[in-house]
Amino acid sequence: MPASMTTTSLRVVLAITCALAPSIACDSSPSEGGVLAEEPAPGPVGPGPVSEVPPPSPPAVSAATATEPAPSGDAAVQFIGRFETTDPAGPKASWPGSRIVARFSGTSVSVTLREFAWDWMDAAPSFWDVAIDRVVTSVLPMVADDLPHTYELASNLPPGEHEVELYKRTEMQTGVTQFLGFDFHGGSLRAPPPRATRHIEAMADSYGTGYGIEMLNAPELRCPGGIDHAGRFQNFRKAWPQVLADRFGAEIEGTVYSGKGLTRGKWATDVDGLIDYYPRANPDPARQNDPPLFDLGSWVPDVIVLVQGTVDNGIADFRTVYRDFVVNQLRARAPNAHIFLVVPGYVARAKFIDVVNSVARERNDAGDLRVHAVVPGVETPEEMTGCGFHGAPAYHQRIAREIGDVVAEKVGW
């Protein structure tokens, strides 16, 4: 425990330990747009605005928010997403969209975090949204020095109960963040807010991560410094998986990773694909032979959205690999989930329309009527103005809408 942490912080960490099982998803040791178409810690560090990144917009609030039940139960910090819990000092977040939520009585809150970033992570550090009472108030960049740092999140709040949320905007390759405790500065931790009952899992490469979305229309679409995948240019909150989840008031688990296909990565030496890192709490490719695994039974999706294939273009017999992943991993994990097989972008589009439609049809013919094909419209240059020709907000909103319309029809949400 860092020396700078207070007694209140210690109590919070103990509450986390006591409430781990119920409050954390953790690890254990024929046309476009259609369906079935014929495609020692330093002093406090302030979380001030990030240079060259626009201020965040408040998150969308679902209609379900107004009618959700009142918080109840023991005081606890809530963890939403895939967290690695092998270190007793505190859980670690790697995947984008990971959330740390707490309700408290008091007027101030700070947090102690530790950031890990290895030499190959030229995109470091991680960035987190800070929300107070469900309004995003600042963006928090980590300090990637493998040391604990304390960050002030809010002060001079009106007396009473409040909610604080940290939301990981960035991918694993920008860094891994360890939570070491909240400090409420004389206030007290309360029971967490109720969890959403709907669960959506989304799998994609960089076109689903919010890659480059915080730097639009850069010269030649190259972000400053030449590192288009840098964390300060990413924002998973604006990416289509989170937009889709917001539409339905659902929790999102984003198994997304830039440059990763179903069977391999973008680089010749990267043979670690979604098939391999899907079960992991931490998808670090350097740990592929000894990864901490995620308890897939601790959080089961109602809806699974698979958008994969672009990086795999050229793989022999991709259809067989794709079918096996759908059946042996996705369906095996979630027997009752609706699985939406979505055609990726313009690359080899006709091929993937055929793969998606044929696998969905095979599953339907076998009696699995909860597998659906979706063929969104192809992206346009006007939509792809993020770094490295990646999606602007309009692209992500359209993809979320086109997928969401099919989800609403098939699931009844």
Sine and cosine of phi, psi and omega as CSV:
sin_phi,cos_phi,sin_psi,cos_psi,sin_omega,cos_omega
0.00,0.00,0.78,-0.63,0.00,-1.00
-0.86,0.50,0.56,-0.83,-0.03,-1.00
-0.90,0.44,-0.45,0.89,-0.06,-1.00
-0.97,0.24,-0.19,0.98,-0.07,-1.00
-0.98,0.20,0.62,-0.79,-0.06,-1.00
-1.00,0.00,0.08,-1.00,0.06,-1.00
-0.87,0.50,-0.60,0.80,0.03,-1.00
-0.88,0.47,-0.66,0.75,0.04,-1.00
-0.86,0.50,-0.67,0.74,0.01,-1.00
-0.88,0.47,-0.67,0.74,0.02,-1.00
-0.88,0.48,-0.62,0.78,0.01,-1.00
-0.90,0.44,-0.70,0.71,0.01,-1.00
-0.89,0.45,-0.64,0.77,0.04,-1.00
-0.90,0.43,-0.61,0.79,0.03,-1.00
-0.90,0.43,-0.59,0.81,0.05,-1.00
-0.87,0.49,-0.74,0.68,-0.03,-1.00
-0.87,0.49,-0.69,0.73,-0.05,-1.00
-0.93,0.37,-0.51,0.86,-0.11,-0.99
-0.97,-0.23,0.23,0.97,-0.18,-0.98
-0.84,0.54,-0.76,0.65,-0.13,-0.99
-0.88,0.47,-0.73,0.68,-0.05,-1.00
-0.99,0.16,-0.26,0.97,-0.17,-0.99
-0.86,-0.50,0.13,0.99,-0.01,-1.00
-0.65,-0.76,0.71,-0.71,0.17,-0.99
-1.00,0.03,0.95,-0.31,-0.19,-0.98
-0.80,-0.60,-0.01,-1.00,-0.04,-1.00
-1.00,-0.06,0.32,-0.95,0.16,-0.99
-0.97,-0.22,0.63,-0.78,-0.10,-0.99
-0.35,0.94,0.00,0.00,0.00,0.00
0.00,0.00,0.65,0.76,0.00,-1.00
-0.59,-0.81,0.35,-0.93,0.00,-1.00
-0.88,0.48,0.66,-0.75,-0.03,-1.00
1.00,0.02,-0.05,1.00,-0.07,-1.00
-0.97,-0.24,-0.06,-1.00,0.03,-1.00
-0.92,-0.40,0.69,-0.72,-0.06,-1.00
0.77,0.64,0.75,0.67,-0.02,-1.00
-0.96,0.28,0.33,-0.94,0.02,-1.00
-1.00,0.08,0.00,0.00,0.00,0.00
0.00,0.00,0.00,0.00,0.00,0.00
0.00,0.00,0.67,-0.75,-0.20,-0.98
-0.99,0.16,0.61,-0.79,0.11,-0.99
-0.92,0.40,0.10,-0.99,0.08,-1.00
-0.92,0.40,0.11,-0.99,-0.03,-1.00
-0.83,0.55,0.65,-0.76,0.03,-1.00
-0.92,-0.38,0.82,-0.57,-0.03,-1.00
-0.95,0.31,0.53,-0.85,-0.04,-1.00
-1.00,-0.06,0.60,0.80,-0.14,-0.99
-0.83,0.55,0.14,-0.99,-0.07,-1.00
-0.85,0.52,0.50,-0.87,-0.01,-1.00
-1.00,0.02,0.73,-0.68,0.02,-1.00
-0.85,0.53,0.73,-0.68,0.09,-1.00
0.95,0.33,0.11,0.99,0.06,-1.00
-0.93,-0.37,0.82,-0.57,-0.02,-1.00
-0.87,0.49,0.49,-0.87,0.05,-1.00
-0.88,0.48,0.56,-0.83,-0.08,-1.00
-0.95,0.30,0.44,-0.90,0.11,-0.99
-1.00,-0.02,0.48,-0.88,0.07,-1.00
-0.86,0.51,0.59,-0.81,0.00,-1.00
-0.94,0.35,0.47,-0.88,0.07,-1.00
-0.91,0.41,0.62,-0.78,0.03,-1.00
-0.94,-0.35,0.83,-0.56,-0.06,-1.00
-0.96,0.28,0.33,-0.94,0.03,-1.00
-0.88,0.48,-0.45,0.89,-0.02,-1.00
-0.92,0.39,-0.34,0.94,-0.08,-1.00
-0.86,0.50,-0.63,0.78,-0.10,-1.00
-0.94,0.35,-0.36,0.93,-0.08,-1.00
-0.91,-0.41,0.14,0.99,-0.05,-1.00
-0.93,0.38,0.50,-0.87,-0.01,-1.00
-0.92,0.38,0.35,-0.94,0.02,-1.00
-0.94,0.35,0.50,-0.87,0.05,-1.00
-0.86,0.51,0.56,-0.83,0.04,-1.00
-0.45,-0.89,0.28,-0.96,0.03,-1.00
0.97,-0.24,-0.18,-0.98,-0.03,-1.00
-0.96,0.26,0.45,-0.89,0.10,-1.00
-0.89,0.46,0.73,-0.68,-0.04,-1.00
-0.24,-0.97,0.47,-0.89,0.19,-0.98
-1.00,0.05,0.65,-0.76,-0.09,-1.00
-0.96,-0.28,0.72,-0.69,0.02,-1.00
-0.88,-0.48,0.82,-0.57,-0.05,-1.00
-0.86,-0.52,0.85,-0.52,-0.06,-1.00
0.87,-0.49,-0.15,-0.99,-0.01,-1.00
-1.00,-0.02,0.94,-0.34,0.05,-1.00
-0.91,-0.41,0.63,-0.78,0.10,-0.99
-1.00,0.00,0.80,-0.61,-0.11,-0.99
-0.85,-0.52,0.45,0.89,-0.01,-1.00
-0.97,0.25,-0.33,0.95,-0.01,-1.00
-0.99,-0.14,0.88,-0.47,-0.03,-1.00
-0.90,0.43,-0.26,0.97,0.01,-1.00
-0.93,0.37,-0.43,0.90,0.01,-1.00
0.33,-0.94,0.43,-0.90,-0.02,-1.00
-0.94,0.34,0.45,-0.89,-0.03,-1.00
-0.88,-0.48,0.66,-0.75,0.00,-1.00
-0.94,-0.35,0.80,-0.60,0.05,-1.00
-0.90,-0.43,-0.69,0.73,-0.11,-0.99
-0.97,0.23,0.58,-0.81,0.07,-1.00
-0.92,0.39,0.47,-0.88,-0.04,-1.00
1.00,0.08,-0.03,1.00,0.08,-1.00
-0.89,0.46,0.64,-0.77,-0.07,-1.00
-0.77,-0.64,0.62,-0.78,0.09,-1.00
-0.84,-0.54,0.88,-0.48,-0.16,-0.99
-0.79,-0.62,0.64,-0.77,0.09,-1.00
-0.53,-0.85,0.58,-0.81,0.20,-0.98
-0.97,-0.25,0.62,-0.79,-0.04,-1.00
-0.50,-0.86,0.39,-0.92,0.14,-0.99
-0.97,-0.25,0.85,-0.53,-0.05,-1.00
0.38,-0.92,-0.11,-0.99,-0.06,-1.00
-0.87,-0.50,-0.07,1.00,-0.05,-1.00
-0.55,-0.84,0.44,-0.90,0.07,-1.00
-0.46,-0.89,0.67,-0.74,0.15,-0.99
-0.73,-0.68,0.19,-0.98,-0.04,-1.00
-0.64,-0.77,0.55,-0.84,0.11,-0.99
-0.94,-0.34,0.82,-0.57,-0.05,-1.00
-0.75,-0.67,0.39,-0.92,0.04,-1.00
-0.74,-0.67,0.74,-0.68,-0.08,-1.00
-0.92,-0.39,0.79,-0.62,0.07,-1.00
-0.96,-0.28,0.77,-0.64,0.09,-1.00
-0.54,-0.84,0.86,-0.50,-0.03,-1.00
-0.99,0.12,0.18,-0.98,-0.12,-0.99
-0.84,0.55,-0.57,0.82,-0.06,-1.00
-0.97,0.26,-0.17,0.99,-0.04,-1.00
-0.99,0.10,0.96,0.28,0.01,-1.00
-0.95,0.32,-0.13,0.99,0.01,-1.00
-1.00,-0.04,-0.02,1.00,-0.06,-1.00
-0.91,0.43,0.40,-0.92,0.12,0.99
-0.99,-0.14,-0.06,-1.00,0.14,-0.99
-0.95,0.30,0.43,-0.90,0.10,-0.99
-0.81,-0.59,0.65,-0.76,0.00,-1.00
-0.81,-0.58,0.66,-0.75,0.21,-0.98
-0.98,0.19,0.61,-0.79,0.13,-0.99
-0.93,-0.36,0.84,-0.55,0.05,-1.00
-0.86,-0.51,0.73,-0.68,0.11,-0.99
-0.90,-0.43,0.82,-0.58,-0.04,-1.00
0.78,0.62,0.65,0.76,0.12,-0.99
0.94,0.34,0.36,0.93,0.13,-0.99
-0.85,-0.52,0.82,-0.57,0.02,-1.00
-0.93,0.37,0.83,-0.55,-0.07,-1.00
-0.95,-0.32,-0.38,0.92,-0.04,-1.00
-0.26,-0.97,0.21,-0.98,0.09,-1.00
-0.91,-0.41,0.76,-0.65,-0.12,-0.99
-0.94,-0.35,0.95,-0.30,0.10,-0.99
-0.99,0.12,0.68,-0.73,0.04,-1.00
-0.98,0.20,0.27,-0.96,0.11,-0.99
-0.94,-0.35,0.95,-0.31,-0.18,-0.98
-1.00,0.07,0.92,0.39,-0.01,-1.00
-0.84,-0.55,0.20,0.98,0.05,-1.00
0.89,0.45,0.48,0.88,0.04,-1.00
-0.80,-0.60,0.46,-0.89,0.07,-1.00
-0.95,0.30,0.66,-0.75,0.08,-1.00
-0.74,-0.67,0.60,-0.80,0.03,-1.00
-0.96,-0.26,0.76,-0.65,-0.06,-1.00
-0.86,-0.51,0.76,-0.65,0.11,-0.99
-0.98,0.22,0.79,-0.62,-0.03,-1.00
-0.97,-0.23,-0.57,0.82,0.01,-1.00
-0.29,-0.96,0.52,-0.85,0.07,-1.00
-0.54,-0.84,0.29,-0.96,0.02,-1.00
0.83,0.55,0.59,0.81,0.10,-1.00
-0.96,0.26,0.41,-0.91,0.10,-1.00
-0.87,0.50,0.63,-0.78,0.04,-1.00
-0.83,0.55,0.61,-0.80,0.01,-1.00
0.74,-0.67,-0.30,-0.95,-0.07,-1.00
-1.00,-0.04,0.61,-0.79,-0.03,-1.00
-0.63,-0.77,0.22,-0.98,0.06,-1.00
-0.82,-0.58,0.73,-0.68,0.07,-1.00
-0.88,-0.47,0.67,-0.75,0.05,-1.00
-0.70,-0.72,0.70,-0.72,0.19,-0.98
-0.95,-0.32,0.74,-0.67,-0.08,-1.00
-0.78,-0.62,0.86,-0.51,-0.04,-1.00
-0.98,0.21,0.93,-0.36,-0.03,-1.00
-0.98,0.19,-0.32,0.95,-0.28,-0.96
-0.88,-0.48,0.24,-0.97,-0.07,-1.00
-0.99,0.12,0.11,-0.99,-0.01,-1.00
-0.87,0.49,-0.61,0.79,-0.10,-0.99
-0.96,0.27,0.01,1.00,0.17,-0.99
-1.00,-0.07,-0.15,0.99,-0.01,-1.00
0.65,-0.76,0.34,-0.94,0.05,-1.00
-0.89,-0.45,0.78,-0.62,-0.09,-1.00
-0.95,-0.31,0.76,-0.65,0.04,-1.00
-0.96,-0.28,0.77,-0.64,0.04,-1.00
-1.00,0.05,0.81,-0.59,-0.03,-1.00
-0.90,-0.43,-0.06,1.00,0.11,-0.99
0.67,-0.74,0.56,-0.83,0.18,-0.98
-1.00,0.00,0.47,-0.88,0.16,-0.99
-0.81,-0.58,0.85,-0.53,-0.03,-1.00
-0.98,-0.19,0.15,0.99,0.18,-0.98
0.78,0.63,0.82,0.57,0.01,-1.00
0.99,-0.13,-0.28,0.96,0.08,-1.00
-0.99,0.13,-0.18,-0.98,-0.08,-1.00
-0.61,-0.79,0.53,-0.85,0.04,-1.00
-0.96,0.29,0.61,-0.79,0.03,-1.00
-0.89,-0.45,0.02,-1.00,0.09,-1.00
-0.89,0.46,0.60,-0.80,-0.03,-1.00
-0.95,0.31,0.31,-0.95,0.08,-1.00
-0.92,0.39,0.37,-0.93,0.01,-1.00
-0.91,0.42,0.55,-0.83,0.03,-1.00
-0.99,0.16,0.51,-0.86,0.14,-0.99
-0.90,0.43,0.58,-0.81,-0.03,-1.00
-1.00,-0.03,-0.22,0.98,0.04,-1.00
-0.99,-0.14,0.67,-0.74,-0.04,-1.00
-0.81,-0.58,0.79,-0.61,0.08,-1.00
-0.85,-0.53,0.75,-0.66,0.13,-0.99
-0.93,-0.38,0.74,-0.67,0.01,-1.00
-0.82,-0.57,0.70,-0.72,0.02,-1.00
-0.83,-0.55,0.77,-0.64,-0.06,-1.00
-0.28,-0.96,0.14,-0.99,0.12,-0.99
-0.99,-0.14,-0.52,-0.86,-0.13,-0.99
-0.89,0.45,-0.34,0.94,0.01,-1.00
-0.98,0.22,-0.01,1.00,0.09,-1.00
-0.84,-0.54,0.15,0.99,-0.08,-1.00
-0.98,-0.19,-0.19,0.98,-0.17,-0.99
0.99,0.14,0.39,0.92,0.02,-1.00
-0.85,0.52,0.82,-0.58,0.11,-0.99
0.94,0.33,0.13,0.99,-0.14,-0.99
-0.97,0.25,-0.30,0.96,0.00,-1.00
-1.00,-0.05,0.17,0.99,0.09,-1.00
-0.60,-0.80,1.00,-0.01,-0.06,-1.00
-1.00,-0.08,0.56,-0.83,0.10,-0.99
0.86,0.51,0.55,0.84,0.12,-0.99
-0.91,0.41,0.43,-0.90,0.03,-1.00
-0.81,0.59,0.82,-0.57,-0.04,-1.00
0.83,0.55,0.35,0.94,-0.01,-1.00
0.83,0.55,0.55,0.83,0.09,-1.00
-0.95,-0.32,0.83,-0.56,-0.03,-1.00
-0.96,0.29,0.40,-0.92,0.02,-1.00
-0.82,0.58,0.69,-0.72,-0.02,-1.00
1.00,0.06,-0.12,0.99,0.05,-1.00
0.96,0.27,0.18,0.98,0.01,-1.00
-0.92,-0.38,0.99,0.11,-0.07,-1.00
-0.87,0.49,-0.48,0.88,-0.07,-1.00
-1.00,0.01,0.17,0.98,-0.02,-1.00
-0.86,0.52,0.56,-0.83,-0.04,-1.00
-0.85,0.52,-0.55,0.84,-0.06,-1.00
-0.95,0.33,-0.21,0.98,0.04,-1.00
-0.98,-0.20,-0.05,1.00,0.00,-1.00
-0.99,-0.11,0.40,-0.92,0.15,-0.99
-0.29,-0.96,0.99,-0.12,-0.01,-1.00
-0.91,0.42,-0.42,0.91,0.00,-1.00
-0.87,0.49,-0.50,0.87,-0.01,-1.00
-1.00,-0.06,-0.07,1.00,-0.04,-1.00
-0.98,0.18,0.36,-0.93,-0.12,-0.99
-0.86,0.51,-0.55,0.83,0.02,-1.00
-0.87,0.49,-0.68,0.73,0.00,-1.00
-0.95,0.32,-0.61,0.79,0.06,-1.00
-0.87,0.49,-0.65,0.76,0.04,-1.00
-0.89,0.46,-0.72,0.70,0.01,-1.00
-0.89,0.45,-0.64,0.77,0.01,-1.00
-0.88,0.48,-0.60,0.80,0.00,-1.00
-0.85,0.52,-0.61,0.79,-0.09,-1.00
-0.97,-0.25,0.15,0.99,-0.02,-1.00
0.87,0.49,0.62,0.78,-0.11,-0.99
-0.94,-0.34,0.41,-0.91,0.22,-0.97
-0.97,0.23,0.60,-0.80,0.01,-1.00
-0.91,-0.42,0.68,-0.74,0.19,-0.98
-0.89,-0.46,0.95,-0.32,-0.08,-1.00
-0.99,-0.11,0.99,-0.12,0.07,-1.00
-1.00,0.04,0.93,0.36,-0.13,-0.99
-0.85,-0.52,0.57,-0.82,-0.08,-1.00
-0.39,-0.92,0.87,-0.49,-0.01,-1.00
-0.89,0.46,0.69,-0.73,0.05,-1.00
0.97,0.23,0.13,0.99,-0.01,-1.00
-0.94,-0.33,0.79,-0.61,0.12,-0.99
-0.99,-0.17,-0.17,-0.99,0.00,-1.00
-0.94,0.34,-0.60,0.80,-0.10,-0.99
-0.93,-0.37,-0.28,0.96,-0.10,-0.99
-0.31,-0.95,0.14,-0.99,0.13,-0.99
-1.00,-0.07,0.05,-1.00,-0.05,-1.00
-0.92,0.38,-0.48,0.88,-0.07,-1.00
-1.00,-0.07,0.55,-0.83,-0.11,-0.99
-0.84,0.54,-0.54,0.84,-0.03,-1.00
-0.99,0.11,-0.10,0.99,-0.06,-1.00
-0.99,-0.13,0.99,-0.13,-0.02,-1.00
-0.98,-0.22,0.27,0.96,-0.08,-1.00
-0.98,-0.20,0.99,-0.12,-0.05,-1.00
-0.97,-0.23,-0.10,-1.00,-0.03,-1.00
-0.84,0.55,-0.59,0.81,0.03,-1.00
-0.82,0.58,-0.59,0.81,-0.05,-1.00
-1.00,0.06,-0.67,0.75,-0.12,-0.99
-1.00,-0.05,-0.07,1.00,0.02,-1.00
-0.83,0.56,-0.65,0.76,-0.04,-1.00
-0.99,0.12,0.12,0.99,-0.17,-0.99
-1.00,-0.07,0.55,-0.83,0.19,-0.98
-0.97,0.23,-0.49,0.87,0.03,-1.00
-0.74,-0.67,0.90,-0.43,-0.09,-1.00
-1.00,0.07,0.34,0.94,0.00,-1.00
-0.80,0.59,0.88,-0.47,-0.03,-1.00
-0.90,0.43,-0.39,0.92,0.03,-1.00
-0.94,0.35,-0.24,0.97,-0.04,-1.00
-0.94,-0.34,0.33,0.94,-0.15,-0.99
-0.88,0.47,-0.44,0.90,-0.03,-1.00
-1.00,0.01,-0.16,0.99,-0.01,-1.00
-0.51,-0.86,0.86,0.51,-0.11,-0.99
-1.00,0.08,0.51,-0.86,0.24,-0.97
-0.95,0.31,0.79,-0.61,-0.06,-1.00
-1.00,-0.04,0.49,-0.87,0.04,-1.00
-1.00,-0.02,0.65,-0.76,0.06,-1.00
-0.97,0.22,1.00,-0.08,-0.10,-0.99
-0.89,0.45,-0.35,0.93,0.02,-1.00
-0.99,0.13,-0.14,0.99,-0.05,-1.00
-0.99,0.17,-0.30,0.95,-0.01,-1.00
-0.47,-0.88,0.96,-0.29,-0.10,-1.00
-0.95,-0.33,0.82,-0.58,-0.05,-1.00
-0.96,0.27,0.52,-0.85,0.17,-0.99
-1.00,0.03,-0.52,0.86,-0.02,-1.00
-0.76,-0.65,0.76,-0.65,0.08,-1.00
-0.87,-0.48,0.77,-0.63,0.01,-1.00
-0.88,-0.47,0.91,-0.42,-0.03,-1.00
-0.94,-0.33,0.91,-0.42,0.06,-1.00
-0.83,-0.56,1.00,0.02,-0.07,-1.00
-0.60,-0.80,0.40,-0.92,0.08,-1.00
0.64,-0.77,-0.53,0.85,-0.10,-1.00
-0.84,0.55,-0.75,0.67,-0.02,-1.00
-0.92,0.39,-0.42,0.91,-0.05,-1.00
-1.00,0.05,0.00,1.00,-0.06,-1.00
-0.82,0.58,0.80,-0.60,-0.04,-1.00
0.97,-0.24,-0.22,0.98,0.04,-1.00
-0.93,0.36,0.77,-0.64,0.01,-1.00
-0.90,0.43,0.68,-0.74,0.07,-1.00
0.82,0.58,0.70,0.72,-0.01,-1.00
-0.87,0.50,-0.56,0.83,-0.03,-1.00
-0.84,0.54,-0.67,0.74,0.00,-1.00
-0.91,0.42,-0.69,0.72,0.02,-1.00
-0.89,0.46,-0.68,0.73,-0.01,-1.00
-0.88,0.47,-0.74,0.67,0.01,-1.00
-0.87,0.50,-0.70,0.71,-0.02,-1.00
-0.89,0.47,-0.63,0.78,0.03,-1.00
-0.90,0.43,-0.69,0.72,0.01,-1.00
-0.87,0.49,-0.69,0.72,-0.09,-1.00
-0.99,0.17,-0.75,0.66,-0.18,-0.98
-1.00,0.04,-0.30,0.96,0.06,-1.00
-0.91,-0.42,-0.82,0.58,-0.10,-1.00
-0.95,0.33,-0.80,0.60,-0.01,-1.00
-0.92,0.39,-0.57,0.82,0.03,-1.00
-0.90,0.44,-0.60,0.80,0.01,-1.00
-0.95,0.31,-0.66,0.75,-0.14,-0.99
-0.77,-0.64,0.99,0.10,-0.09,-1.00
-0.86,0.51,-0.45,0.89,-0.08,-1.00
-0.96,-0.29,0.03,1.00,-0.06,-1.00
-0.95,0.30,0.49,-0.87,0.23,-0.97
-1.00,0.09,0.81,-0.58,-0.03,-1.00
-0.95,-0.32,0.84,-0.54,-0.02,-1.00
-0.95,-0.30,0.91,-0.42,0.01,-1.00
-1.00,-0.07,0.92,-0.39,-0.17,-0.99
-0.93,-0.36,0.75,-0.66,0.06,-1.00
-0.93,0.38,0.75,-0.66,0.05,-1.00
-0.95,0.31,-0.40,-0.92,-0.15,-0.99
-0.97,0.24,-0.54,-0.84,-0.17,-0.99
-0.97,0.25,-0.35,0.94,-0.07,-1.00
-0.92,0.39,0.83,-0.56,0.03,-1.00
0.75,0.66,0.70,0.72,-0.16,-0.99
-0.88,0.47,-0.71,0.70,-0.03,-1.00
-0.87,0.50,-0.64,0.77,0.02,-1.00
-0.87,0.50,-0.73,0.69,-0.09,-1.00
-0.97,0.22,-0.45,0.89,0.15,-0.99
-0.88,0.48,-0.69,0.73,0.01,-1.00
-0.90,0.43,-0.70,0.72,-0.01,-1.00
-0.88,0.47,-0.76,0.65,-0.05,-1.00
-0.88,0.47,-0.74,0.67,-0.03,-1.00
-0.92,0.39,-0.65,0.76,-0.06,-1.00
-0.94,0.35,-0.64,0.77,0.02,-1.00
-0.92,0.38,-0.66,0.75,0.04,-1.00
-0.88,0.47,-0.66,0.75,-0.02,-1.00
-0.92,0.40,-0.66,0.75,0.04,-1.00
-0.86,0.51,-0.71,0.70,-0.02,-1.00
-0.91,0.42,-0.66,0.75,0.03,-1.00
-0.89,0.46,-0.69,0.73,0.01,-1.00
-0.90,0.44,-0.45,0.89,0.03,-1.00
-0.99,0.11,0.03,1.00,0.04,-1.00
0.98,-0.18,-0.07,1.00,0.03,-1.00
-1.00,-0.02,1.00,-0.06,-0.08,-1.00
-1.00,0.04,0.09,1.00,0.02,-1.00
-0.97,-0.23,0.45,0.89,0.16,-0.99
-0.90,-0.43,0.80,-0.60,-0.13,-0.99
-0.75,-0.66,0.59,-0.81,0.09,-1.00
-0.99,-0.14,0.63,-0.78,0.02,-1.00
-0.72,-0.70,0.74,-0.67,0.00,-1.00
-0.83,-0.55,1.00,-0.01,0.04,-1.00
-0.92,0.40,0.35,-0.94,0.12,-0.99
-0.89,0.46,0.50,-0.87,-0.03,-1.00
-0.94,0.33,0.52,-0.85,-0.02,-1.00
-0.92,0.39,0.47,-0.88,0.04,-1.00
-0.93,-0.37,0.39,-0.92,0.03,-1.00
-0.83,0.55,-0.56,0.83,-0.01,-1.00
-0.91,0.42,-0.42,0.91,0.00,-1.00
-1.00,0.06,-0.31,0.95,-0.18,-0.98
-0.95,-0.33,0.92,0.39,-0.06,-1.00
-0.92,-0.38,0.20,0.98,0.12,-0.99
-0.99,0.15,0.17,-0.98,-0.02,-1.00
-0.78,0.63,0.66,-0.75,0.08,-1.00
0.90,0.43,0.50,0.87,-0.01,-1.00
0.86,0.51,0.80,0.60,0.08,-1.00
-0.90,-0.43,0.18,-0.98,-0.21,-0.98
-0.94,0.35,0.69,-0.72,0.21,-0.98
-0.99,0.15,0.14,-0.99,0.00,-1.00
-0.80,0.60,-0.59,0.81,-0.02,-1.00
-0.88,0.48,-0.61,0.79,0.04,-1.00
-0.89,0.45,-0.77,0.64,-0.05,-1.00
-0.90,0.44,-0.61,0.79,0.02,-1.00
-0.92,0.40,-0.63,0.78,0.01,-1.00
-0.93,0.38,-0.72,0.69,0.00,-1.00
-0.87,0.49,-0.68,0.73,0.03,-1.00
-0.88,0.47,-0.63,0.78,0.00,-1.00
-0.92,0.38,-0.71,0.71,-0.04,-1.00
-0.92,0.38,-0.66,0.75,0.09,-1.00
-0.93,0.38,-0.69,0.73,-0.06,-1.00
-0.89,0.46,-0.57,0.82,0.03,-1.00
-0.90,0.44,-0.60,0.80,0.04,-1.00
-0.95,0.31,-0.65,0.76,0.05,-1.00
-0.85,0.52,-0.72,0.69,-0.01,-1.00
-0.87,0.50,-0.66,0.75,-0.01,-1.00
-0.93,0.38,-0.73,0.69,-0.13,-0.99
-0.99,0.16,-0.55,0.84,-0.07,-1.00
-1.00,-0.09,-0.46,0.89,-0.02,-1.00
1.00,0.02,0.30,0.95,0.05,-1.00
-0.99,0.17,0.00,0.00,0.00,0.00
